[in-house]
Amino acid sequence: MLKERGIDIALQGNELEISYDGDQLPADVLEAIRTRKSLITDFLKQWQEKERIPVATGDDYPLTLAQKGLWLLCQDPEGNAAYNMTNLLQLEGPVVPEELEQAFRTLIDRHEALRTFFRGDDPDFVRQCILPAERTGFMMQYEDWSDKPALNEAVQRELDKPFDLEQAPLLRVCLYRTGTEKWLLLYIIHHIIGDRWSMDVLTKELLQLYQARISGSAVTLAPLRIQYKDYATWQEEKLKSGHGDKCRQYWQEQFSGELPVLQLWGGKSRPPVKTYNGALLNHTIKGTITGKFRTLLNGGGYTLFMGLLAAVKTLLYKYTGQEDLVIGTSLANREDADLEHQVGLYLNTLALRTRFSGNDSFLQLLEKVRQTTLNAYEYSDYPFNELILDINPPRDISRSPLFDVMVSVYNTGLNNTAQQRGGSVGVSVPEIALEAVSKFDITFDFFDTTQDIRLCIEYNRDVYTKEMISQLCIHLEQLLDALTLAPEIRVSRLQYLPEAAQQQLVSGFGACWTTEDNGQTFVEAFEHNVRQYPDKVAVVYETQRLTYRQLNEQANRLAHYLRQQYQVGADSIVGVRLDRSERMVIAVLGILKAGAAYMPLDPDYPEERVRYMLEDAGARTLVDEAWLRHFSTVAAEYDDRNPVIIHNGQHLAYIIYTSGSTGKPKGAMVEHLGTMNHFVAMAEGLGMDANSNLAQTAVFTFDISVWQLLTALITGGTTTIYPQDVILDPALFAAQITRDGITVLQLVPSYLKVLLDSIDATPGTYLQSLRTLIVTAESSTHQLIGRWFSMYPATRVLNAYGPAEAADDVTLHVMHGPPPEGNVAIGKPIRNIRIYILDPSGNICPPGVTGEIYVAGIGVGRGYINDPEKTAAAFSIDPFYGDGREKMYKTGDMGRWSFRQELEFLGRRDNQIKLYGYRIELGEIENCLQACPGVDAAAVLVKENNNGDKILVAYATGKELPENSLLESFLADRLPAYMIPHLFIRLDRMPQHNNKIDRKQLPSPAAYGLGENSTYTAPVSAMEKELVSIWEEILQRSPIGTRDNFFRIGGHSLLCIRVISRIHATFNVKIKMSYFFQYPRIESLALYIDAMQQQENINSGMEESLII
């Protein structure tokens, strides 16, 4: 690591000779050398006596394992160009192009790596060959751009050109004249023949050679005893030794078991196939913070690299909650003196895995990082690419293998080109904007100066937004400050949010404040409208119509009856078990007017469940059909005038029972204040008034039924109730709500899709009066919302979210057009509601970081009736607001704030599974599957096959449901391979409960004969049979079916190359590796090859016709 910081230690006798770049030796390094002088001396003596690399002979030579890995990655043109290494120098002075070209020719003659090419198409048999210097045909490209614009574009084109690895030299040089005695020198090599150290060697020697040629003086370059081919041959032999075995054992132990995959959201949907489109962001960490951080590290004998690596791991833990993280770094690997002036790919990548706990202090984490780092250095002779082949991790073509993040630390005194000269020519680094190439998702490059630390982040702009990366920089700096102040506290409690950012999340866009509440309850608002609109229709059910006066009088009689016969009052509970009709509204309104809370019960509930709920809630009575029949005989005896209001905002309005994890339902208690706040928020948000007509469609026991029943009655509007048999016929329902002039309609997305299917042919004849559509209860897709707007562009859509425990809807997202791809936002808080996204330790999460959704404010209910244990687990005091009396509800839902300050719902906490080391949201797969044409509804579960292995099983319904292979192809174009279900089960209909898919009732794969022993699919066509033969030979297993996934039956990248080679030889079709990853099954691969052959035949036919 010292060499990478520009520090070199040599042994002169028994004394240490230290040379370094920069004005002075860093204090931490000087102190470390002093305290460890005897150890360093002994080490250098042993090093001087070690075996030297021998010179190899032959016509061709093996590849190092690092080269093999790069050769594999470069089989696709995009991957090839991503590994172009560039130096761009600005020259000022009398440059002589011919002499500069001759200097490059001398370099090509001196360094065999610059004359190397590669031969072979099987990774196990590729060889590197050395071309004689006189046969390279090297020519420097020279262009005069002094009068031309857009030089950046010309340079970018050169950077984007891939190399042909079979043609030497793998070096391109361009000299652009940009003005009088002003030049831009660009030279590019492929990473397979060099590394960043090599580029620095080339720059230094190029300037020395050019100066000597111009001045006519001699130049003495360091002699090269060996070349890269010698190192490659030596490495191959060394890995066969006992030391190689020890290295292999260490790294295999490090990466045994389930391998972690970084779950860091970047603000964009990850492309199914890895891209390399990069961007750069620079940030300077203040000297006051870095000074304290260095003091902390020096006190424990830690290097700056160890400290920054631990800090980055802490930040990633704070963003993801993951306690097992792998970050990559690079090692120059040039300890041998013979390698210092070499050009070649000596760089080795180290994958540094740290397992820790959020309960560890930063100092404990730092010590674990130190041990991991030192062990990695000790066993660094084991190449990274060999590790990949040995452990064969689950392949995901959207990511790099093993890790997505790199960390490197550099000393800024190293390779300061701006201070160099080539004779009379000044040399500097030009300020020219070029597109970056990002080999990894994120690379943290730290540059150590004596004043501060400068951070340059290179990131994949197809995965991460600039806002996300900028936020990472700010949070890393804040985290460094926090951990230097309190390095002994748990990392889970370290704060990394600046105070202003936390305040914005708590009381800014995370909250909606309204101070206009007058404490009015629903009953008071309704009675006001009875006086204002006595003869206006309030409720419609089929042919029944009740005016505000009629509804009020009937509800009053029922309220007086309840008070007198059952002594109900404030906080009393009355059950209601009725089918959907106008009598349901009368019953609910009468109970509320009596001062009690109502508790809806489904008429289809089993009697045992009904008895449990009534007993658990302590209900005074149950209003059902028999109860109403008796009441109708005595109703006339009771007063039809408004009873005295005896309840207020703090009393219960209703209780909704939801399913419980213990098997017993739990009753969520909601008060009048929260209920009314929700009604007013919906009325204001939807612009409802006396002309509004709200469709009541929800099951009575579903929490959205509350606002559907009653909200129109506080605006003077109308509630229109629809019977179940009409709703179950989408075409009939669409026609009926059109005739009724419905203005506000709320549906679950799965039903909306079926409804649109039924009216797709003639959308203009339906829903002309509709002003607002609300979707809720399930995740919506941008495809579904986009389809709605294609049919009804003038009708806005609201995506609503909220739990029963917080009076239903707590956020709304208003859309006037199709939403962007990705998750459809659930918006911002409604009035008097605060939304927090918290991590498991209760810390506020910033935008882009997933956490659990907590709700605070007026809408939060009282808790679960007669269940203090569950209440205590879900309801707590809001620690961020108020005087310690306001409640906060833990939803169990996962979400995050977007950088547009909108909330995104990410599924249930318990619907998140881990498979193949990947954390998977089943809802993401379901949403993607539901977007497939012909799919009406979809669900995805994790099941066990006959061998006890966990597999993904997809369930789908639809009248025109595509074949399973087409479903798989649709998903493969949109999701990573590890998220593609193993099995697809086709159902006539989805089992339902409360208008939601009942996952417990979904059949097991065994019920469909889809166990492990019955998944074999024999090849049918001649092509499939040939492909099976190739796979069985290369994978050394039999039988292989046409639906077996290559990467799940033992295949990996190198074997993939062999298969591609055999396919080319057998079918004369050249397949890109990325396409093979998209078609990993013989069934789909055969179709792709056939299509390729047909296209080739068409092209050949066109060429022949042109010749004729």
MARZA-250734 format. One line per 8 residues: number of its first residue (from 1); their letters; for each residue x, y, z of C-alpha. Coordinates in steps of 0.2 Angstrom, whole numbers. Layout:
% residues N
NUM> A> X Y Z; ...
//
This chain:
% residues 1108
1> MLKERGID> 0 0 0; 15 12 3; 20 11 -15; 2 17 -20; 4 32 -9; 21 36 -17; 32 30 -3; 46 18 -6
9> IALQGNEL> 57 9 8; 73 1 3; 86 -7 14; 104 0 13; 115 -11 25; 105 -11 41; 97 6 38; 81 10 30
17> EISYDGDQ> 81 23 15; 64 31 13; 59 40 -3; 42 49 -6; 32 60 -17; 26 77 -9; 33 90 2; 34 78 18
25> LPADVLEA> 31 61 24; 14 59 31; 15 59 50; 6 42 53; 17 33 41; 33 40 49; 27 35 66; 22 18 60
33> IRTRKSLI> 40 15 52; 48 21 68; 39 9 79; 41 -6 67; 58 -3 61; 65 -20 66; 51 -29 58; 52 -20 42
41> TDFLKQWQ> 71 -23 41; 69 -41 44; 55 -42 31; 66 -33 18; 81 -45 21; 70 -60 18; 63 -51 3; 80 -49 -4
49> EKERIPVA> 84 -67 -2; 67 -73 -10; 67 -83 -27; 67 -71 -42; 55 -73 -57; 63 -83 -71; 63 -79 -89; 51 -89 -99
57> TGDDYPLT> 54 -95 -117; 42 -101 -130; 31 -96 -145; 16 -92 -134; 13 -90 -116; -1 -93 -103; -13 -79 -98; -12 -73 -80
65> LAQKGLWL> -29 -77 -71; -33 -58 -71; -30 -58 -90; -42 -73 -91; -56 -64 -82; -54 -48 -93; -53 -59 -109; -70 -66 -103
73> LCQDPEGN> -78 -49 -100; -72 -42 -116; -81 -55 -127; -95 -42 -129; -90 -26 -137; -97 -15 -123; -88 -24 -110; -72 -23 -121
81> AAYNMTNL> -73 -4 -123; -76 -2 -104; -59 -8 -101; -50 4 -112; -37 14 -101; -33 32 -106; -21 45 -103; -25 63 -109
89> LQLEGPVV> -11 76 -109; -11 94 -113; 6 99 -121; 12 117 -124; 27 121 -134; 36 116 -150; 30 98 -151; 38 88 -166
97> PEELEQAF> 25 74 -170; 38 63 -179; 49 63 -164; 34 59 -152; 29 45 -163; 47 38 -163; 47 39 -144; 31 28 -144
105> RTLIDRHE> 40 16 -155; 54 14 -143; 42 11 -129; 33 -3 -140; 50 -10 -143; 55 -9 -124; 39 -17 -117; 33 -33 -124
113> ALRTFFRG> 16 -30 -117; 13 -17 -130; 16 -30 -143; 5 -43 -136; -10 -51 -144; -22 -66 -139; -26 -81 -149; -39 -94 -146
121> DDPDFVRQ> -58 -94 -142; -59 -106 -127; -54 -98 -110; -44 -113 -105; -34 -113 -121; -31 -94 -125; -13 -89 -126; -4 -73 -127
129> CILPAERT> 9 -70 -141; 22 -57 -143; 24 -49 -160; 41 -43 -166; 43 -24 -164; 45 -21 -183; 29 -30 -187; 17 -20 -176
137> GFMMQYED> 14 -7 -190; 11 6 -176; 7 24 -182; 2 39 -172; -14 47 -178; -11 66 -180; -25 79 -184; -26 97 -184
145> WSDKPALN> -41 103 -174; -36 121 -172; -50 127 -183; -63 113 -179; -76 113 -165; -81 98 -154; -64 90 -150; -72 82 -136
153> EAVQRELD> -83 72 -147; -68 66 -157; -59 61 -141; -74 52 -135; -76 42 -151; -58 35 -149; -62 31 -131; -77 21 -136
161> KPFDLEQA> -68 10 -149; -66 -8 -143; -49 -16 -147; -48 -32 -156; -38 -43 -144; -31 -54 -158; -22 -39 -166; -7 -31 -159
169> PLLRVCLY> -3 -17 -153; -17 -15 -141; -12 3 -141; -19 19 -149; -11 36 -150; -19 52 -156; -11 69 -156; -22 84 -159
177> RTGTEKWL> -16 101 -163; -28 113 -154; -19 130 -157; -2 138 -159; 10 127 -150; -5 119 -141; -8 100 -142; -19 87 -135
185> LLYIIHHI> -10 69 -133; -22 54 -131; -15 37 -129; -26 22 -125; -21 4 -120; -32 -11 -116; -33 -15 -98; -28 -33 -102
193> IGDRWSMD> -10 -28 -106; -8 -14 -92; -15 -6 -77; -15 12 -70; 3 9 -63; 8 5 -81; 0 21 -88; 11 31 -76
201> VLTKELLQ> 27 21 -81; 22 25 -100; 20 43 -96; 36 45 -87; 46 36 -100; 38 44 -114; 43 61 -108; 61 56 -105
209> LYQARISG> 62 48 -122; 55 63 -131; 66 75 -122; 81 65 -126; 77 64 -144; 73 83 -145; 89 87 -136; 100 74 -144
217> SAVTLAPL> 105 68 -128; 106 50 -122; 93 43 -110; 95 29 -97; 79 19 -93; 79 7 -79; 84 -10 -87; 70 -24 -88
225> RIQYKDYA> 76 -40 -83; 60 -49 -86; 44 -45 -96; 25 -48 -92; 25 -65 -101; 38 -71 -88; 27 -66 -74; 12 -75 -82
233> TWQEEKLK> 22 -91 -83; 29 -89 -66; 12 -86 -58; 4 -101 -66; 18 -112 -58; 17 -103 -41; -2 -107 -40; 1 -125 -41
241> SGHGDKCR> 13 -124 -26; 9 -126 -7; 7 -107 -5; -6 -107 -19; -16 -120 -10; -15 -110 6; -21 -95 -3; -35 -104 -11
249> QYWQEQFS> -41 -112 6; -41 -95 14; -52 -86 1; -64 -101 -1; -67 -100 18; -69 -81 17; -83 -83 4; -91 -99 10
257> GELPVLQL> -110 -100 14; -123 -88 8; -115 -73 -2; -121 -55 2; -128 -44 -12; -128 -26 -9; -146 -19 -9; -142 -1 -11
265> WGGKSRPP> -156 8 -21; -149 20 -33; -164 30 -39; -166 20 -55; -172 3 -61; -156 -8 -63; -154 -13 -81; -156 -32 -84
273> VKTYNGAL> -139 -33 -92; -124 -24 -84; -119 -7 -92; -104 4 -90; -111 21 -93; -102 31 -80; -102 49 -72; -90 57 -59
281> LNHTIKGT> -94 67 -44; -80 76 -33; -82 81 -15; -69 88 -2; -70 82 16; -66 96 27; -49 97 35; -56 99 53
289> ITGKFRTL> -65 82 51; -51 73 42; -39 79 55; -49 71 70; -51 56 59; -32 54 57; -29 56 75; -42 42 79
297> LNGGGYTL> -33 30 67; -16 34 72; -20 31 90; -25 13 86; -11 10 72; -24 9 58; -20 15 41; -30 28 32
305> FMGLLAAV> -36 15 20; -43 4 34; -52 19 42; -60 24 26; -65 7 21; -73 4 38; -82 21 36; -89 17 19
313> KTLLYKYT> -95 0 26; -103 9 40; -112 21 28; -118 6 17; -124 -3 33; -134 13 37; -142 13 20; -146 -5 18
321> GQEDLVIG> -146 -13 36; -134 -27 29; -121 -33 42; -112 -44 29; -103 -33 16; -91 -36 2; -81 -21 -5; -67 -22 -18
329> TSLANRED> -50 -14 -18; -35 -15 -29; -17 -20 -25; -3 -14 -36; 5 -31 -33; 23 -24 -38; 33 -28 -22; 46 -37 -33
337> ADLEHQVG> 59 -24 -38; 59 -32 -56; 41 -26 -58; 42 -8 -53; 46 -2 -71; 35 -15 -80; 20 -12 -91; 8 -26 -88
345> LYLNTLAL> -8 -31 -79; 0 -34 -61; -15 -26 -52; -25 -39 -42; -42 -36 -35; -46 -40 -17; -64 -44 -11; -64 -38 7
353> RTRFSGND> -79 -46 16; -83 -40 33; -96 -48 44; -101 -37 59; -116 -32 69; -125 -15 70; -122 -17 89; -103 -16 86
361> SFLQLLEK> -95 0 90; -85 9 75; -69 4 84; -74 -14 84; -79 -14 66; -63 -5 62; -53 -19 70; -63 -32 60
369> VRQTTLNA> -59 -22 44; -40 -22 49; -39 -41 52; -48 -44 35; -37 -32 26; -21 -39 33; -26 -57 29; -31 -52 12
377> YEYSDYPF> -13 -44 9; -5 -60 16; -15 -71 3; -15 -59 -11; -6 -70 -23; -22 -79 -26; -30 -70 -41; -48 -63 -40
385> NELILDIN> -54 -72 -56; -48 -89 -49; -59 -85 -34; -74 -82 -44; -72 -99 -54; -69 -108 -37; -84 -102 -28; -95 -100 -43
393> PPRDISRS> -107 -87 -36; -125 -86 -42; -123 -76 -59; -132 -60 -61; -128 -52 -78; -134 -35 -71; -120 -34 -58; -101 -37 -56
401> PLFDVMVS> -97 -54 -47; -95 -53 -28; -96 -34 -26; -103 -18 -33; -92 -6 -24; -74 -2 -24; -63 8 -12; -46 15 -16
409> VYNTGLNN> -35 28 -7; -21 38 -16; -8 50 -11; -9 66 -21; 10 67 -23; 10 52 -34; 11 54 -53; 8 73 -53
417> TAQQRGGS> 9 75 -72; 6 94 -70; 23 96 -64; 32 86 -77; 40 93 -93; 46 85 -109; 61 96 -114; 54 113 -119
425> VGVSVPEI> 36 106 -119; 25 109 -104; 14 95 -99; -2 96 -89; -19 87 -87; -32 96 -98; -50 101 -92; -60 92 -105
433> ALEAVSKF> -77 84 -101; -78 66 -107; -90 52 -103; -84 42 -89; -84 23 -89; -90 14 -73; -83 -4 -72; -92 -5 -55
441> DITFDFFD> -108 2 -48; -99 14 -37; -80 17 -35; -74 28 -20; -57 35 -24; -50 45 -9; -35 57 -12; -25 60 3
449> TTQDIRLC> -18 78 5; -10 86 20; -25 97 22; -40 87 18; -46 71 9; -53 73 -8; -66 61 -14; -70 57 -32
457> IEYNRDVY> -85 45 -35; -86 36 -51; -103 28 -53; -115 20 -65; -127 33 -71; -139 19 -77; -141 13 -59; -138 29 -48
465> TKEMISQL> -144 47 -49; -133 61 -46; -144 66 -31; -141 49 -23; -122 50 -25; -121 68 -19; -131 63 -4; -119 48 -1
473> CIHLEQLL> -104 61 -1; -113 72 12; -118 58 23; -101 50 23; -93 67 29; -106 68 42; -103 50 47; -84 53 49
481> DALTLAPE> -88 68 60; -100 58 71; -89 43 73; -73 53 78; -84 61 92; -90 44 98; -81 30 91; -87 18 105
489> IRVSRLQY> -105 19 102; -115 6 92; -114 10 73; -133 7 72; -134 23 83; -122 34 74; -130 49 66; -126 54 48
497> LPEAAQQQ> -140 65 44; -137 84 45; -149 93 57; -157 103 43; -160 87 33; -168 78 48; -179 93 51; -185 93 33
505> LVSGFGAC> -189 74 34; -199 76 51; -208 93 48; -205 97 30; -211 86 16; -214 71 28; -228 81 37; -244 90 32
513> WTTEDNGQ> -250 104 44; -267 111 45; -273 122 60; -291 125 54; -299 110 63; -314 115 74; -316 99 82; -332 95 73
521> TFVEAFEH> -337 76 72; -344 67 57; -362 68 65; -361 86 67; -355 89 49; -369 77 43; -383 86 53; -377 103 46
529> NVRQYPDK> -380 96 28; -397 89 33; -402 107 37; -393 114 21; -399 100 9; -414 92 17; -422 86 1; -406 82 -9
537> VAVVYETQ> -403 63 -12; -390 57 0; -390 38 -3; -394 27 -18; -395 8 -18; -403 1 -34; -421 8 -34; -420 15 -16
545> RLTYRQLN> -416 33 -14; -415 42 3; -414 61 5; -404 69 18; -420 72 29; -426 54 27; -409 46 31; -407 57 46
553> EQANRLAH> -424 53 53; -422 35 51; -405 35 59; -411 46 73; -425 33 78; -412 19 78; -400 30 88; -413 33 101
561> YLRQQYQV> -418 15 101; -400 10 105; -398 22 119; -414 17 127; -414 -2 125; -395 -6 126; -389 9 135; -376 13 122
569> GADSIVGV> -365 29 124; -348 36 120; -335 22 117; -349 8 117; -347 -4 103; -361 -11 92; -358 -24 79; -366 -23 61
577> RLDRSERM> -368 -38 51; -378 -33 35; -376 -35 16; -372 -19 6; -388 -8 5; -395 8 11; -400 0 27; -381 -2 31
585> VIAVLGIL> -379 17 30; -394 19 41; -387 7 54; -369 15 54; -376 32 55; -388 28 69; -374 20 79; -363 35 77
593> KAGAAYMP> -378 47 82; -380 36 98; -362 40 102; -356 22 100; -343 15 88; -348 3 75; -339 -14 71; -343 -21 53
601> LDPDYPEE> -345 -40 52; -346 -49 35; -362 -59 34; -352 -73 26; -340 -74 41; -341 -91 51; -351 -90 66; -336 -94 77
609> RVRYMLED> -327 -79 71; -342 -68 73; -344 -74 91; -325 -71 95; -326 -53 88; -342 -49 97; -335 -56 114; -317 -48 111
617> AGARTLVD> -325 -31 108; -338 -32 121; -351 -27 109; -368 -21 117; -378 -29 103; -377 -35 85; -387 -26 71; -391 -39 58
625> EAWLRHFS> -406 -44 48; -416 -51 62; -412 -36 73; -418 -24 60; -434 -34 57; -438 -32 75; -433 -14 76; -444 -10 61
633> TVAAEYDD> -459 -15 71; -456 -3 85; -446 11 75; -461 23 74; -461 24 93; -444 32 94; -441 51 91; -435 56 73
641> RNPVIIHN> -426 71 80; -407 73 82; -402 65 99; -390 75 110; -372 73 104; -363 65 119; -347 60 110; -332 70 105
649> GQHLAYII> -316 68 94; -307 57 107; -321 44 107; -321 29 96; -329 30 79; -327 12 73; -317 -4 75; -310 -14 60
657> YTSGSTGK> -304 -31 63; -289 -37 53; -280 -53 52; -268 -57 65; -251 -67 65; -257 -78 79; -273 -84 69; -285 -73 79
665> PKGAMVEH> -291 -56 71; -286 -40 80; -298 -25 82; -291 -8 77; -299 6 86; -301 22 77; -307 38 85; -319 52 78
673> LGTMNHFV> -305 65 76; -294 54 65; -310 48 55; -316 66 52; -298 71 47; -298 58 34; -315 62 27; -310 81 26
681> AMAEGLGM> -293 77 18; -302 66 5; -315 79 1; -302 93 -1; -290 82 -11; -304 76 -23; -313 93 -24; -329 85 -18
689> DANSNLAQ> -345 96 -16; -363 94 -16; -363 88 -35; -351 74 -31; -357 56 -33; -346 43 -24; -347 25 -28; -347 13 -13
697> TAVFTFDI> -339 -3 -19; -329 -10 -5; -333 -24 6; -341 -18 22; -327 -25 33; -313 -17 22; -307 -1 30; -309 9 14
705> SVWQLLTA> -328 6 15; -329 19 29; -324 34 19; -334 27 4; -350 26 14; -349 43 23; -337 56 15; -350 62 2
713> LITGGTTT> -362 65 17; -351 79 24; -350 88 7; -369 87 3; -365 74 -11; -372 57 -14; -366 40 -9; -371 27 -22
721> IYPQDVIL> -370 9 -16; -368 -6 -28; -373 -24 -25; -360 -38 -26; -367 -46 -41; -365 -30 -51; -347 -27 -46; -343 -45 -50
729> DPALFAAQ> -348 -41 -68; -336 -28 -74; -345 -23 -90; -362 -22 -81; -353 -12 -67; -346 0 -80; -362 3 -88; -371 6 -71
737> ITRDGITV> -359 18 -64; -360 27 -81; -379 28 -80; -378 34 -62; -366 48 -66; -353 43 -53; -339 57 -51; -328 48 -39
745> LQLVPSYL> -323 29 -40; -311 19 -30; -305 2 -35; -291 -10 -32; -278 -11 -46; -282 -29 -50; -300 -25 -53; -296 -9 -63
753> KVLLDSID> -287 -20 -75; -302 -32 -78; -313 -17 -79; -303 -9 -93; -302 -25 -102; -321 -26 -102; -323 -8 -109; -307 -7 -120
761> ATPGTYLQ> -316 -8 -137; -328 7 -133; -321 17 -119; -329 33 -125; -346 26 -121; -342 24 -102; -337 34 -87; -341 51 -95
769> SLRTLIVT> -345 59 -78; -330 52 -69; -319 66 -62; -307 56 -51; -301 38 -50; -293 32 -34; -282 16 -34; -278 8 -17
777> AESSTHQL> -275 -8 -7; -262 -15 -19; -247 -9 -28; -251 0 -45; -240 -2 -60; -235 12 -72; -242 1 -86; -259 0 -78
785> IGRWFSMY> -260 19 -75; -253 23 -92; -267 12 -100; -280 22 -90; -274 38 -96; -273 32 -114; -292 29 -113; -297 43 -101
793> PATRVLNA> -283 57 -102; -294 70 -94; -298 60 -78; -285 61 -65; -279 46 -54; -275 46 -36; -264 33 -28; -269 31 -10
801> YGPAEAAD> -260 22 4; -265 19 22; -267 6 36; -284 3 45; -275 7 62; -272 25 56; -290 29 49; -286 22 32
809> DVTLHVMH> -278 34 19; -263 43 26; -255 48 9; -261 53 -8; -252 54 -25; -261 64 -38; -257 60 -56; -263 70 -72
817> GPPPEGNV> -254 59 -84; -244 42 -85; -231 40 -71; -213 37 -75; -207 19 -75; -204 11 -58; -214 11 -43; -229 22 -43
825> AIGKPIRN> -228 34 -29; -240 34 -15; -237 53 -13; -237 64 2; -246 65 19; -263 71 20; -268 85 32; -262 83 50
833> IRIYILDP> -252 67 46; -233 64 48; -224 50 39; -207 44 45; -196 31 37; -186 23 51; -172 10 51; -173 -5 63
841> SGNICPPG> -164 6 76; -177 20 75; -166 32 65; -174 43 52; -170 37 34; -165 50 21; -172 49 3; -167 34 -6
849> VTGEIYVA> -165 23 9; -178 9 13; -185 8 30; -202 5 39; -216 17 37; -222 25 53; -238 35 54; -240 49 67
857> GIGVGRGY> -253 63 69; -272 64 71; -276 49 61; -267 36 72; -279 25 81; -281 20 99; -273 3 97; -280 -15 97
865> INDPEKTA> -295 -18 108; -291 -29 123; -274 -33 116; -261 -22 126; -247 -33 120; -250 -31 101; -254 -12 105; -237 -10 113
873> AAFSIDPF> -228 -18 99; -236 -7 85; -240 9 94; -228 20 103; -224 38 108; -219 49 93; -200 54 98; -199 67 85
881> YGDGREKM> -213 78 88; -224 85 103; -223 84 121; -222 65 122; -241 62 121; -243 60 102; -244 42 96; -235 34 81
889> YKTGDMGR> -240 18 72; -228 5 66; -236 -1 49; -225 -16 45; -224 -9 27; -208 -5 19; -205 12 10; -193 26 5
897> WSFRQELE> -194 44 1; -189 48 -17; -179 63 -22; -195 70 -29; -200 71 -10; -214 57 -13; -216 42 -4; -214 25 -12
905> FLGRRDNQ> -222 9 -5; -211 -7 -7; -221 -21 0; -223 -29 17; -209 -32 28; -213 -50 29; -215 -51 11; -197 -49 8
913> IKLYGYRI> -187 -65 6; -169 -70 3; -165 -82 -11; -148 -86 -18; -140 -73 -7; -152 -60 -15; -165 -50 -5; -180 -51 -16
921> ELGEIENC> -197 -41 -14; -210 -53 -21; -221 -38 -25; -208 -32 -38; -210 -49 -47; -229 -48 -46; -230 -31 -52; -219 -35 -67
929> LQACPGVD> -229 -51 -71; -245 -41 -70; -239 -29 -83; -238 -44 -95; -252 -43 -108; -265 -56 -105; -261 -57 -86; -276 -52 -75
937> AAAVLVKE> -269 -56 -58; -252 -63 -52; -245 -68 -36; -227 -75 -32; -223 -86 -17; -207 -95 -11; -211 -114 -10; -200 -129 -7
945> NNNGDKIL> -197 -143 -20; -196 -161 -17; -177 -159 -12; -181 -146 1; -174 -132 -10; -183 -115 -10; -189 -110 -27; -200 -96 -33
953> VAYATGKE> -217 -100 -39; -228 -88 -49; -247 -90 -50; -256 -81 -64; -274 -79 -71; -281 -72 -87; -293 -76 -101; -279 -74 -114
961> LPENSLLE> -265 -79 -102; -248 -82 -113; -239 -98 -112; -227 -101 -98; -212 -99 -109; -218 -82 -115; -221 -76 -97; -203 -81 -93
969> SFLADRLP> -197 -72 -108; -207 -56 -103; -199 -57 -86; -182 -61 -92; -182 -44 -102; -186 -34 -86; -179 -43 -71; -162 -51 -66
977> AYMIPHLF> -161 -70 -68; -162 -73 -49; -180 -66 -49; -187 -77 -63; -199 -89 -55; -194 -108 -57; -212 -113 -60; -228 -104 -67
985> IRLDRMPQ> -245 -111 -61; -260 -106 -71; -276 -103 -61; -294 -100 -67; -296 -87 -53; -286 -81 -38; -292 -85 -20; -298 -69 -12
993> HNNKIDRK> -301 -62 5; -307 -44 8; -304 -40 -10; -286 -46 -9; -277 -61 -15; -278 -75 -1; -260 -81 -2; -263 -95 11
1001> QLPSPAAY> -275 -103 -1; -264 -103 -16; -260 -122 -21; -244 -130 -18; -233 -135 -34; -235 -153 -29; -254 -152 -31; -250 -148 -50
1009> GLGENSTY> -238 -162 -52; -224 -149 -52; -212 -157 -40; -193 -158 -43; -195 -176 -50; -207 -170 -64; -199 -155 -71; -189 -163 -84
1017> TAPVSAME> -194 -158 -101; -186 -169 -115; -179 -160 -131; -191 -161 -146; -183 -153 -161; -166 -158 -169; -158 -141 -163; -164 -144 -145
1025> KELVSIWE> -157 -162 -145; -140 -155 -151; -140 -142 -138; -144 -154 -124; -129 -165 -131; -118 -150 -130; -123 -145 -112; -122 -162 -106
1033> EILQRSPI> -104 -164 -112; -98 -148 -105; -107 -148 -89; -104 -167 -86; -121 -171 -81; -136 -180 -88; -150 -179 -91; -153 -161 -95
1041> GTRDNFFR> -170 -155 -99; -175 -140 -111; -181 -130 -96; -166 -132 -85; -157 -116 -81; -139 -117 -87; -133 -107 -72; -143 -117 -59
1049> IGGHSLLC> -136 -134 -65; -118 -130 -63; -114 -118 -77; -104 -102 -75; -95 -89 -86; -81 -99 -93; -92 -114 -97; -104 -102 -105
1057> IRVISRIH> -90 -97 -117; -87 -115 -121; -105 -118 -125; -105 -102 -136; -90 -108 -145; -98 -125 -148; -114 -117 -154; -104 -106 -167
1065> ATFNVKIK> -95 -122 -173; -112 -132 -174; -125 -119 -180; -113 -106 -188; -122 -93 -176; -111 -81 -165; -120 -77 -149; -116 -63 -137
1073> MSYFFQYP> -113 -69 -120; -126 -56 -113; -139 -64 -124; -134 -81 -117; -138 -75 -100; -155 -69 -106; -159 -86 -114; -152 -98 -101
1081> RIESLALY> -163 -112 -105; -162 -123 -121; -181 -120 -124; -178 -102 -127; -160 -103 -133; -166 -114 -148; -179 -101 -153; -166 -88 -152
1089> IDAMQQQE> -154 -97 -163; -167 -102 -175; -172 -83 -177; -154 -79 -179; -152 -92 -193; -167 -86 -202; -161 -68 -202; -145 -74 -209
1097> NINSGMEE> -154 -83 -223; -163 -67 -227; -148 -56 -227; -139 -69 -238; -154 -69 -250; -153 -50 -251; -134 -51 -255; -137 -63 -269
1105> SLII> -151 -53 -277; -140 -38 -277; -126 -48 -285; -138 -54 -298
//
